[in-house]
Amino acid sequence: MSPCPNSVIRCRLTARLPSCSSRCRIGLGQWHRYIAAPAAKRSTHSISKSPTNTPETTRYGYGHLEKAAVARDGVFKDSVPRKPSLTAFAYAVSRGQNSFGEHHGQNPLGNYFRKRNSKTRVSSRIRTKSKSRHLTRRSGAVSRFSVGGMNKDGRVRQDVVLRTRSQWIRRRLRRRVVAAVHRAQRQLKYQRRVVNAKSFRHEIEVRLSSLYPFVSFHPLWKSSYSSIYSAKIHGEEWELSTLLELDDDRRVLIQKLEMNSGSDFRDAWNILSWRKKAFQWPRLALYLLQNSPKLCMEFLLATNCQPYPPFVMVSDCLLYLDRFHYDELKQWKSDENWYNSIICSCLDPERWPSVAISQRGVRLYLKRSDHDGVTRAFQLMSERQIQMNAETALCFMSFFTKFGDVDRAMEAFRLVPQLDQPGFDLNSEAVLRHCCKLLTLDSVQDRDGERNFKILPKLLELGVRPDRDMMNVVLSNAFKTGDPQLGLDMLAYMKSQGFELDSYTYLTLLTDAVKHGDRERVDDVLREINPKEELRNNPYIASKIFHAHYTFMARHLSSDDQPAEVFSSMLNMYNQLHDVTPLKDLRIVPRNYVPPEEGANTPPSVVALYIMIATYLRCQTAIANVYRIYQRFRELVMEGHETIAPLAETDHTYNEFLVAFRRDPRALRYCVQIVEDMLHPHSGFLGGSESRPIVCAKPTVTTWNILLGAFIYNKQPLAAEKVKEMMRKHGVEFDQVTWNVIVSGYANAQQVPETAAAIKMMEEHGFSVDTYTMKSLRFLRDPERLKVAIDELDKAAEDKSSKVDDKEEMLEEGLRRLGGTQSKS
């Protein structure tokens, strides 16, 4: 007959033996080692779906562990109350505290006797037991403490107190580790993912350093944040919940945050207990999101310390601020860099969880980070096996494309078919749009005697089927190679595959034809466009056609052209596209001008205005009229004219005035005045609907080249040398055009030695002789002298280098002799 189980347990308790065998008694630390260690040793995976883990061993809870629950005040604690031990009570008494630790907020004295009295009232049979047996059954540590934990005078020994405190801390940490491991395993099982041991350990470290190690975020956060976000979108007033109302502690913290920009708040926050931080953080964050976005940024920065708030909660706050208060916050403190640095600091990829992460928070970090930050985030997500969806992978691809990093952009794109997310297949609109952006960086490379694109074949190998938009980008890249025939071959391929040509296609064809000055090709494209009214009325195509007429009619006037007729023709075409009022304000429209038909009221673009001003200046021969137009242009810029003032933000219009003045030696002083106006611009504000400051353009290298050429063309070498000194003073580096202008000036003056020296200096600066340089050398009456001068310069350079080599050899020989003398001594 088997003995009664209760009698066996009582006998074992009386003998101070464990109440059950070691086979059924798995301690807290043993459970953690049994569950977590095999996953790391076997390197299988870290979810509880492992084939070596049975359901009995992977299940969370062995009687002494229960699920973490949430108290009414939002502070997390165990749902099963724990019995305070006498050692813990002794430690609190020895420190003279009224409660057991500041982290718990409970009175051990009252709790102990209250629980003890309730325990003694369980049954009358237990109350009849002896005192020693009762204490033994209560806890084995009680009797041990009562025997060996007291001094002779009855006081608690200090070493026992410290040992008991450390044991209590270890038990609490073990409980947190077990809960974090269990939740991570459960989420991995739900996601049906497998991660390595390193990634799993990082996930546990992130959870243990969080304000909420037992859950991903505060239980009140999701509903409260959703309500405040929805109310902001719909323009409604969000009512603060009673659970989130400010109390005295939160008011004090907010006052400290307002007073000293977060320094006093940071000190007060650091001394708070973990439970109080977990209780106050979501309430403060939601209140500041609604009432003070600037203080919310300070709050997020001040609380960015251990224990850290969860990534999902911080990212939600920053997403709210970036969506609704970006214009207000980007200029706060110093500049936009401060705003971006706050986001990058609070969303540091080093603290990103490996198992469950907010994809929107990751994309916000990428949006506000630089190239190094995006690269670092991509590497960490790959190394730690952080979950990524297709939208985030395309976001990585987009930013790598923005920074010109083709290799990493392709690496991010290869993840999209592997993720196999619905709606993001390789032929979807979102994927093809990102491929179009990536193809803008494509180039032609020569390999094995064949010319081919660099990026396009890789996309085709992955299974991408190009659509019309992608083929338009490929067509543009083909023309950018400088080989028009390659572009025409690609155009023929598009037509053979049945792609319908759109406005982007014809715009690419017109741009390349105008760039190469191929008027015949321009006429062919216009014949295809004219029958299609939709293309003919496209503003971009109309602007390019207007530019083509300027290039072939007004830019290079011949002696047979009539300037007045050319300007009238351009003005009529402009009148069909845009409003002529800005030209009247600039006073370049003749008083007797009558448009052939009613014009359009569309405001002109900056390019259209520049083309009309350039046409007028090239058709105008009277320098007085040109200077009058320049004075009027300066007046409108200082007044902030809505359409004329933006022309001053680039150097193109100023350069056209310089070109018009350089033809007359008497107008060179006007050229100097224009450059001085650009060096010392007048500040002003743009009028109209777009009110903003006008940033006038500084002289570029093209501006200085025109000024230098004006003095050289009018045979004023001293003034030309002064211009070169001014260029060096303002840090303007000479380009190929600058050296060609200098060589041309010396060649026109028949200064052969100076011409040869200029050519040598040009080569020393990395520029070679081109067709424009050779064209300038034709002005020399004696070209043989130039060859002799260059040979003499080469010989002098060789002699100088040989002398330097001889000096170095002599120095080395002297050092060897000196070393030998010292060794002998």
C-alpha positions in Angstrom: 0.0 0.0 0.0 1.5 3.3 -1.1 1.9 6.0 1.6 -0.1 9.2 1.5 1.6 11.9 -0.5 0.9 14.5 2.2 2.5 12.4 4.9 5.6 11.9 2.7 5.9 15.6 2.1 5.6 16.3 5.9 8.3 13.7 6.7 10.7 15.3 4.2 10.0 18.7 5.5 10.6 17.5 9.1 14.0 16.1 8.0 14.8 19.4 6.2 14.9 17.6 2.8 13.5 18.9 -0.5 9.8 18.5 -0.9 10.2 16.6 -4.2 12.9 14.9 -6.2 15.4 16.8 -8.3 13.8 15.2 -11.4 10.6 17.2 -10.9 12.2 20.2 -9.2 13.8 22.5 -11.8 15.0 25.7 -10.3 14.8 29.1 -11.8 18.4 29.2 -13.0 18.3 25.6 -14.0 15.3 26.2 -16.2 17.0 29.1 -17.9 20.1 27.1 -18.6 18.1 24.1 -19.8 16.2 26.3 -22.3 18.6 28.9 -23.5 21.9 27.0 -23.5 21.1 24.2 -25.9 20.0 26.7 -28.6 23.4 28.4 -28.4 25.4 25.2 -28.2 23.7 23.3 -30.9 23.4 26.5 -33.1 20.0 25.3 -34.3 17.6 28.1 -33.7 16.2 30.2 -30.8 12.5 29.4 -31.1 10.8 26.9 -28.9 9.9 25.0 -32.1 13.3 23.2 -31.9 13.1 19.5 -32.6 15.2 18.8 -29.5 12.9 20.8 -27.2 9.8 18.9 -26.1 6.6 20.8 -25.3 7.1 20.0 -21.6 10.5 21.5 -21.5 9.8 24.6 -23.5 6.6 25.6 -21.8 6.9 28.6 -19.6 5.9 28.1 -16.0 6.8 25.5 -13.4 4.5 26.6 -10.6 6.9 29.2 -9.3 6.7 31.4 -12.4 3.7 33.0 -13.9 3.0 35.4 -16.7 3.8 39.0 -16.0 0.7 41.0 -15.4 0.0 44.7 -15.3 -1.2 46.5 -12.2 -3.8 49.2 -12.2 -1.3 52.0 -12.1 0.6 50.5 -15.1 3.6 49.3 -13.1 4.4 45.7 -14.0 4.6 43.0 -11.3 3.9 39.4 -11.0 0.3 38.2 -10.8 1.2 35.7 -8.1 2.2 37.5 -4.8 5.5 36.5 -3.5 6.2 35.8 0.2 8.8 38.1 1.7 11.5 36.1 3.5 12.7 36.9 7.0 16.2 37.6 5.6 14.8 40.4 3.4 12.9 41.8 6.3 16.0 41.7 8.4 17.9 43.6 5.7 15.3 46.3 5.7 15.3 46.6 9.4 19.0 46.8 9.6 19.0 49.8 7.2 16.3 51.5 9.2 13.8 51.6 6.4 10.0 51.7 6.8 9.6 49.7 3.6 11.5 47.0 1.9 13.5 48.9 -0.7 12.5 51.9 -2.6 11.9 49.9 -5.7 8.9 48.0 -4.3 7.0 50.5 -2.3 5.6 48.0 0.2 5.9 47.6 4.0 7.6 44.3 4.8 6.7 44.4 8.4 2.9 44.7 7.9 3.0 42.4 4.8 5.0 39.8 6.6 2.7 39.5 9.7 -0.4 40.0 7.6 0.5 37.1 5.3 1.7 35.1 8.3 -1.6 35.5 10.1 -3.5 34.6 7.0 -1.3 31.6 6.6 -1.9 30.4 10.2 -5.7 30.7 9.6 -5.7 28.2 6.7 -6.7 25.1 8.8 -7.1 24.1 12.4 -4.9 21.1 11.8 -1.8 23.3 10.9 -2.4 25.5 13.9 -1.9 22.5 16.2 1.6 21.8 14.9 4.5 22.7 16.9 6.3 26.0 16.5 9.5 24.4 15.1 7.6 22.3 12.5 5.6 25.3 11.5 8.7 27.4 10.9 10.4 24.5 9.1 7.5 24.1 6.7 7.3 27.9 6.1 10.9 28.2 4.9 14.1 26.3 5.3 15.9 29.7 5.3 14.0 30.9 8.3 15.4 28.3 10.7 18.9 28.7 9.2 18.7 32.4 9.6 17.5 32.1 13.2 20.4 29.8 14.1 23.4 31.3 12.2 22.3 34.8 11.2 22.4 36.6 14.6 25.2 38.0 16.6 25.6 37.3 20.4 23.7 40.5 21.1 20.8 39.5 18.9 21.6 41.8 16.0 21.6 40.7 12.4 25.1 39.9 11.0 26.2 42.2 8.2 27.6 39.5 6.0 24.3 37.6 6.2 22.4 40.8 5.2 24.6 41.4 2.1 24.5 37.7 1.1 20.8 37.7 1.4 20.5 40.9 -0.7 22.6 39.6 -3.5 20.7 36.3 -3.5 17.4 38.3 -3.8 18.9 40.4 -6.7 20.0 37.3 -8.5 16.6 35.7 -8.2 15.0 38.8 -9.6 17.4 39.0 -12.5 16.8 35.3 -13.3 13.1 35.9 -13.3 13.6 38.8 -15.8 15.9 36.7 -18.0 13.4 33.8 -18.1 10.5 36.1 -19.0 12.6 37.8 -21.7 13.7 34.4 -23.2 10.2 33.0 -23.2 8.7 36.1 -24.9 11.4 36.2 -27.5 10.9 32.5 -28.2 7.2 32.9 -28.5 7.5 35.8 -30.9 10.0 33.9 -33.1 7.6 31.0 -33.2 4.8 33.3 -34.2 7.0 34.8 -37.0 8.2 31.3 -38.0 11.8 32.6 -38.1 15.1 31.2 -37.1 17.9 33.3 -35.7 21.4 32.4 -34.5 22.6 32.4 -30.9 24.3 35.8 -31.2 21.2 37.5 -32.5 19.1 35.9 -29.8 21.5 37.0 -27.1 21.4 40.5 -28.4 17.6 40.4 -28.3 17.7 39.4 -24.6 20.1 42.1 -23.8 17.9 44.7 -25.4 14.9 43.5 -23.5 16.7 43.4 -20.2 17.9 47.0 -20.7 14.4 48.2 -21.5 11.9 49.9 -19.2 9.5 47.0 -19.9 11.5 43.7 -20.0 8.4 41.6 -19.8 6.4 43.1 -22.7 7.2 45.1 -25.8 5.6 48.3 -24.8 3.3 49.8 -22.1 -0.3 48.4 -22.4 -1.8 51.9 -22.4 0.5 53.0 -25.2 -1.1 51.5 -28.3 -4.6 52.7 -27.8 -3.6 56.1 -26.4 -1.1 56.8 -29.2 -3.5 55.7 -31.9 -6.2 58.0 -30.5 -3.9 61.1 -30.3 -2.5 60.4 -33.8 -6.0 60.0 -35.3 -7.3 63.1 -33.6 -4.3 65.1 -35.0 -5.0 63.9 -38.6 -8.7 64.7 -38.4 -8.2 68.0 -36.6 -10.0 67.0 -33.5 -9.3 67.7 -29.9 -7.9 64.7 -28.0 -9.3 64.2 -24.5 -6.7 63.1 -22.0 -7.7 59.9 -20.3 -8.0 59.8 -16.5 -5.3 57.2 -16.4 -2.9 59.7 -18.0 -3.7 62.9 -16.1 -0.8 64.8 -14.6 -0.1 64.2 -10.9 2.3 66.2 -8.7 5.3 64.2 -9.6 4.8 64.7 -13.4 4.2 68.4 -12.9 7.5 68.7 -11.1 9.3 66.8 -13.8 7.8 69.0 -16.6 8.7 72.2 -14.7 12.3 71.0 -14.5 12.2 70.2 -18.2 11.0 73.7 -18.9 13.5 75.5 -16.7 16.9 74.3 -17.7 16.5 72.7 -21.1 16.6 69.2 -19.7 19.6 69.2 -17.4 17.7 69.4 -14.2 15.1 67.0 -15.6 17.9 64.5 -16.5 19.2 64.6 -12.9 15.7 64.1 -11.4 15.0 61.3 -13.9 18.2 59.4 -13.2 17.4 59.1 -9.4 14.0 57.6 -10.1 13.5 53.9 -9.6 12.9 51.6 -12.4 9.2 51.2 -11.6 8.6 54.9 -11.4 10.4 55.5 -14.7 8.2 52.8 -16.4 5.1 54.3 -14.9 5.9 58.0 -15.8 7.5 57.7 -19.3 4.4 57.0 -21.4 2.3 59.5 -19.5 4.9 62.3 -19.9 5.5 61.4 -23.6 1.8 61.6 -24.5 1.3 64.8 -22.6 4.3 66.5 -24.3 3.3 65.2 -27.7 0.0 67.0 -27.5 1.1 70.2 -25.6 4.8 70.9 -26.3 6.6 69.3 -29.3 9.9 71.1 -28.5 9.9 69.9 -24.9 9.0 66.4 -26.2 12.3 66.4 -28.2 14.2 67.4 -25.0 12.3 64.7 -23.1 13.3 62.0 -25.6 16.9 63.1 -25.5 17.0 63.3 -21.7 15.5 59.8 -21.2 17.8 58.2 -23.8 19.6 56.3 -21.1 19.4 52.9 -19.4 16.9 51.6 -18.8 15.9 52.7 -22.3 12.3 53.2 -23.4 11.3 50.6 -26.0 12.2 51.3 -29.6 8.6 51.1 -30.8 7.5 53.8 -28.3 10.3 56.2 -29.1 9.8 55.7 -32.8 6.1 56.4 -32.5 6.9 59.7 -30.8 9.4 60.8 -33.4 7.1 59.7 -36.2 4.4 61.9 -34.7 6.8 64.9 -34.4 8.2 64.4 -37.9 4.7 64.2 -39.5 3.1 67.1 -37.8 5.8 69.4 -36.4 8.8 69.1 -38.8 8.7 72.6 -40.1 8.6 73.9 -36.5 11.3 71.7 -35.1 13.9 71.7 -38.0 14.8 75.3 -37.3 14.8 75.0 -33.5 18.0 75.2 -31.5 20.6 75.6 -34.3 19.6 74.1 -37.6 18.2 70.9 -39.2 21.3 69.0 -38.3 20.3 69.2 -34.6 16.9 67.8 -35.4 18.4 64.9 -37.4 21.0 64.2 -34.7 18.3 63.8 -32.1 16.5 61.2 -34.2 19.7 59.3 -35.0 20.7 59.3 -31.3 17.3 58.2 -30.0 16.9 55.5 -32.7 20.5 54.3 -32.5 20.7 51.0 -34.5 22.9 49.5 -31.8 19.8 49.1 -29.6 17.4 47.8 -32.3 15.7 44.6 -31.3 16.4 41.5 -33.3 13.0 39.8 -33.1 10.3 42.5 -33.3 11.1 46.0 -34.6 9.0 48.9 -35.9 9.6 49.1 -39.6 8.3 52.7 -39.7 10.9 53.6 -37.1 13.7 52.1 -39.1 12.6 54.1 -42.2 12.4 57.3 -40.2 16.0 56.7 -39.1 17.1 56.2 -42.7 15.2 59.3 -43.7 17.1 61.5 -41.2 20.5 59.8 -41.4 23.6 60.3 -43.6 25.3 57.8 -45.8 27.4 56.3 -43.0 24.4 55.9 -40.8 22.4 54.2 -43.5 25.3 51.8 -44.2 25.8 51.0 -40.5 22.1 50.3 -40.1 22.1 48.0 -43.1 25.1 46.0 -41.9 23.7 45.6 -38.3 20.3 44.4 -39.7 22.1 41.8 -41.8 24.5 40.7 -39.0 21.8 40.5 -36.3 19.1 39.0 -38.5 16.8 41.8 -37.7 13.4 41.4 -39.4 12.9 43.5 -42.5 10.0 43.8 -44.8 10.1 44.6 -48.6 9.1 48.3 -48.1 12.1 48.8 -45.7 14.4 47.0 -48.2 13.3 49.3 -51.0 13.8 52.3 -48.6 17.5 51.2 -48.1 17.8 50.8 -51.9 16.4 54.4 -52.4 18.8 56.0 -50.0 21.8 54.1 -51.3 20.7 55.3 -54.8 20.5 58.8 -53.4 24.1 58.6 -52.1 25.3 57.0 -55.3 26.2 53.7 -53.6 25.3 51.3 -56.5 26.7 48.1 -54.9 24.8 48.4 -51.7 21.6 49.5 -53.5 21.8 46.3 -55.5 22.4 44.3 -52.3 19.3 45.8 -50.7 17.3 45.2 -53.9 18.2 41.5 -53.9 16.4 41.1 -50.6 13.0 42.0 -52.1 12.4 38.7 -53.9 13.7 36.8 -50.9 11.2 38.4 -48.6 8.3 37.4 -50.9 5.9 40.0 -49.6 2.5 40.4 -51.3 2.3 43.5 -53.4 6.1 43.8 -53.8 6.9 41.4 -56.6 9.6 42.3 -59.1 7.1 43.6 -61.6 5.0 45.7 -59.2 4.9 49.5 -59.6 6.8 50.3 -56.4 9.7 48.0 -57.4 9.9 49.3 -60.9 9.9 52.9 -59.7 12.9 52.2 -57.5 14.6 50.4 -60.4 14.1 53.5 -62.5 15.9 55.7 -59.9 18.7 53.2 -59.7 19.1 53.1 -63.5 19.8 56.9 -63.5 23.2 56.0 -62.1 23.9 53.5 -64.8 27.0 53.8 -67.0 28.6 52.0 -70.0 31.6 49.8 -69.4 33.9 48.0 -71.8 34.5 44.4 -70.9 36.0 41.7 -73.2 35.8 44.0 -76.2 32.1 44.7 -75.7 30.3 47.7 -74.4 27.4 47.2 -72.1 25.6 48.9 -69.3 26.7 48.1 -65.7 23.3 48.0 -63.7 20.8 47.0 -66.4 22.1 43.5 -66.9 22.0 42.8 -63.2 18.4 43.8 -62.9 17.5 41.6 -65.9 19.3 38.7 -64.3 17.1 39.0 -61.2 14.0 38.7 -63.3 12.9 42.4 -63.7 11.0 43.0 -66.9 11.5 46.6 -68.0 8.5 48.7 -68.6 8.3 52.0 -70.6 9.5 54.1 -67.8 12.6 52.0 -67.3 13.3 52.0 -71.0 13.1 55.8 -71.1 15.8 55.9 -68.4 17.9 53.4 -70.4 17.4 55.6 -73.5 18.5 58.7 -71.7 21.6 56.8 -70.4 22.4 55.7 -73.9 22.5 59.3 -75.1 24.5 60.4 -72.1 27.4 58.2 -73.3 28.1 60.7 -76.0 27.3 58.2 -78.8 24.0 59.3 -80.5 23.9 56.1 -82.5 23.7 54.0 -79.4 20.6 56.1 -78.3 19.0 55.7 -81.7 19.6 51.9 -81.6 17.8 51.8 -78.2 15.0 53.9 -79.6 14.6 51.4 -82.5 14.5 48.6 -79.9 11.7 50.3 -78.0 9.6 50.7 -81.1 10.2 47.1 -82.1 9.0 45.9 -78.7 5.8 47.8 -79.0 6.5 50.5 -76.3 4.5 53.6 -76.8 6.6 56.8 -76.8 5.6 59.3 -74.3 6.6 62.9 -73.4 9.7 61.7 -71.5 10.9 59.9 -74.6 10.5 62.9 -76.9 12.0 65.2 -74.3 15.1 63.0 -74.2 15.3 63.0 -78.0 15.0 66.8 -78.2 17.5 67.4 -75.4 20.2 65.3 -77.1 19.5 66.8 -80.5 19.8 70.4 -79.2 22.9 69.5 -77.2 24.7 68.3 -80.3 23.3 71.0 -82.5 21.6 68.5 -84.8 18.9 70.6 -86.4 17.8 67.8 -88.7 17.0 65.5 -85.8 15.1 68.3 -84.1 12.9 68.7 -87.1 12.3 65.0 -87.3 11.1 64.9 -83.6 8.9 68.0 -84.2 7.2 66.3 -87.1 6.3 63.4 -84.8 5.1 65.7 -82.0 2.9 68.1 -84.1 0.1 65.6 -84.9 -0.3 64.8 -81.1 -2.0 67.6 -79.3 -1.3 66.2 -75.9 2.4 66.2 -76.5 2.4 69.5 -78.3 0.8 71.2 -75.3 3.1 69.5 -72.7 4.8 72.4 -70.9 8.2 70.6 -70.7 8.2 69.8 -74.4 7.1 73.3 -75.3 9.9 74.7 -73.2 12.4 72.5 -74.9 11.2 73.5 -78.3 11.5 77.1 -77.3 15.1 76.4 -76.2 15.8 74.7 -79.5 14.6 77.8 -81.5 16.9 80.0 -79.3 19.8 77.7 -79.9 19.5 77.6 -83.7 18.2 81.1 -84.2 19.4 83.6 -81.6 22.4 82.1 -79.9 24.7 82.3 -82.9 23.5 85.1 -85.2 25.0 85.3 -88.6 25.6 88.4 -90.7 22.6 87.5 -92.9 20.2 87.4 -89.9 18.1 90.4 -89.0 18.3 90.9 -85.2 14.9 92.6 -85.0 13.1 89.7 -86.9 14.8 87.1 -84.7 13.7 88.8 -81.5 10.2 89.2 -82.8 10.0 85.6 -83.8 11.1 84.5 -80.3 8.7 86.9 -78.7 5.8 85.5 -80.6 6.7 81.9 -79.6 7.1 83.1 -76.0 3.7 84.8 -76.1 2.1 81.4 -77.1 3.5 79.7 -74.0 3.7 82.3 -71.2 2.5 85.7 -69.9 4.3 88.6 -71.4 3.8 90.9 -68.4 7.2 90.2 -66.8 9.0 91.1 -70.0 7.1 94.4 -70.0 8.1 95.1 -66.5 11.7 94.5 -67.6 11.1 96.9 -70.5 12.4 94.7 -73.3 9.1 94.5 -75.2 8.8 97.2 -77.9 6.0 99.7 -77.4 4.5 99.0 -80.8 4.5 95.2 -80.3 1.2 93.6 -81.2 1.0 89.9 -80.6 -0.4 87.9 -83.6 -2.9 86.1 -81.3 -4.1 86.1 -77.8 -1.3 84.7 -75.6 -1.3 82.4 -72.6 -1.6 83.6 -69.0 0.8 80.9 -67.7 3.5 82.5 -65.5 6.9 82.0 -67.2 9.6 79.7 -65.9 13.1 80.9 -65.0 14.5 79.2 -68.1 11.9 80.9 -70.4 12.7 84.3 -68.9 16.5 83.7 -69.2 16.1 82.7 -72.9 14.2 85.9 -73.7 16.7 88.1 -71.9 19.6 86.4 -73.6 17.8 86.7 -77.0 17.3 90.5 -76.5 20.9 91.0 -75.4 22.3 89.1 -78.4 20.0 91.0 -80.8 20.8 94.4 -79.2 23.8 96.4 -80.5 23.4 99.6 -78.5 25.4 99.3 -75.3 23.4 102.1 -73.7 20.2 100.0 -74.1 21.9 97.0 -72.6 23.1 99.0 -69.6 19.6 100.4 -69.1 18.1 96.9 -69.1 20.8 95.8 -66.5 19.9 98.7 -64.2 16.2 97.8 -64.5 17.0 94.2 -63.7 18.9 95.2 -60.6 15.9 97.3 -59.4 13.5 94.5 -59.8 15.8 92.1 -58.0 16.1 94.5 -55.0 12.3 95.0 -55.0 11.8 91.2 -54.9 9.9 90.9 -58.2 8.0 87.6 -58.1 9.2 86.3 -61.5 12.4 88.4 -62.2 14.1 88.2 -58.8 14.7 84.4 -58.9 17.0 85.0 -61.9 19.6 86.6 -59.6 20.0 83.3 -57.7 22.1 81.8 -60.6 24.9 83.3 -62.6 23.4 82.7 -66.1 21.7 86.1 -66.5 24.7 88.0 -65.2 26.9 86.1 -67.6 24.7 87.1 -70.5 25.1 90.8 -69.6 28.9 90.3 -69.4 28.9 88.7 -72.9 26.9 91.7 -74.2 29.3 94.3 -72.7 32.6 92.6 -73.7 32.2 93.5 -77.3 32.8 97.2 -76.7 36.1 98.4 -75.0 34.1 101.4 -73.5 31.8 98.9 -71.7 34.5 97.1 -69.8 33.8 99.2 -66.7 30.2 97.8 -66.8 31.7 94.3 -66.7 33.7 95.1 -63.6 30.5 96.6 -62.0 28.5 93.4 -62.6 31.2 91.3 -60.9 31.3 93.7 -58.0 27.5 93.6 -57.7 27.7 89.8 -57.5 30.5 89.9 -54.9 28.5 92.4 -52.7 24.8 91.6 -53.4 21.9 93.5 -51.8 19.7 91.4 -49.5 16.0 91.3 -50.3 12.9 89.2 -50.0 10.9 87.5 -52.8 7.5 89.0 -53.2 4.2 87.3 -54.0 2.8 84.1 -52.5 6.3 82.7 -51.8 7.9 85.0 -49.4 11.5 84.1 -48.7 15.0 85.7 -48.7 16.8 86.0 -52.1 20.2 84.5 -52.1 22.1 86.2 -55.0 24.7 84.1 -56.8 28.4 84.7 -56.4 30.7 84.9 -59.4 31.5 81.4 -60.7 34.5 80.3 -62.7 32.5 80.9 -65.8 31.9 84.5 -64.8 35.6 85.0 -64.1 36.4 83.4 -67.5 34.2 85.8 -69.3 35.7 88.8 -67.5 39.2 87.6 -68.2 38.4 87.0 -71.9 36.9 90.5 -72.2 40.2 92.1 -71.1 42.3 89.8 -73.2 40.1 90.3 -76.3 40.4 94.1 -75.9 44.2 93.8 -75.4 44.5 94.9 -71.8 47.0 92.4 -70.4 47.5 94.3 -67.1 43.8 94.1 -66.3 43.8 90.4 -67.3 46.6 89.8 -64.8 44.6 91.6 -62.1 41.6 89.4 -62.9 43.8 86.2 -62.4 45.0 87.6 -59.0 41.4 88.2 -58.0 40.5 84.6 -58.9 43.3 83.3 -56.7 42.2 85.6 -53.9 38.6 84.3 -54.0 39.8 80.7 -54.2 38.6 80.1 -57.7 40.5 77.3 -59.4 41.4 77.5 -63.0 39.6 75.1 -65.3 40.2 74.1 -69.0 38.4 77.2 -70.3 40.5 79.5 -68.1 43.8 78.1 -69.4 42.6 78.2 -73.0 41.7 81.9 -72.5 45.2 82.6 -71.0 46.9 80.8 -73.8 44.8 82.6 -76.4 45.7 86.0 -74.9 49.4 85.3 -75.0 49.2 83.9 -78.5 47.3 87.0 -79.8 50.0 89.2 -78.2 52.7 87.1 -79.9 54.3 86.4 -76.6 55.9 83.0 -77.4 57.7 82.3 -74.1 54.7 83.2 -72.0 52.5 81.0 -74.3 54.9 78.1 -73.8 54.9 78.6 -70.0 51.1 78.8 -69.9 50.9 75.5 -71.8 53.4 73.8 -69.4 51.4 75.1 -66.3 48.2 73.9 -67.8 49.7 70.4 -68.2 51.0 70.5 -64.6 47.5 71.2 -63.3 46.1 68.1 -65.1 44.7 69.7 -68.2 45.7 68.7 -71.7 45.8 70.6 -75.0 42.5 70.3 -76.8 41.0 71.6 -80.0 40.3 75.1 -78.5 43.9 75.4 -77.4 45.2 74.5 -80.9 42.8 77.0 -82.4 44.3 79.7 -80.3 47.8 78.8 -81.3 47.0 79.5 -84.9 47.4 83.2 -84.2 51.1 82.8 -83.7 53.1 84.1 -86.7 56.1 81.8 -85.9 54.9 78.4 -84.5 58.4 77.0 -84.6 59.5 79.4 -81.9 56.8 77.9 -79.7 58.2 74.4 -80.1 61.7 75.6 -79.3 60.4 77.4 -76.2 58.6 74.3 -75.0 61.8 72.1 -75.5 63.8 74.6 -73.6 61.4 74.5 -70.7 61.5 70.7 -70.7 65.3 70.7 -70.7 65.3 73.2 -67.8 62.9 71.1 -65.8 65.1 68.0 -66.4 68.2 69.9 -65.3 66.5 71.1 -62.2 65.3 67.6 -61.3 68.8 66.2 -61.8 70.3 68.8 -59.5 67.8 67.9 -56.9 68.7 64.2 -57.3 72.4 65.1 -57.0 71.8 67.0 -53.8 69.8 64.2 -52.3 72.6 61.7 -53.2 75.2 63.9 -51.6 73.1 64.2 -48.5 72.6 60.5 -48.2 76.4 59.9 -48.7 77.1 62.4 -46.0 74.7 60.7 -43.6 76.4 57.3 -44.3 79.8 58.8 -43.6 78.5 60.3 -40.4 77.1 57.0 -39.3 80.3 55.1 -40.0 82.3 57.7 -38.0 80.1 57.3 -35.0 80.3 53.5 -35.2 84.1 53.6 -35.2 84.2 55.9 -32.2 
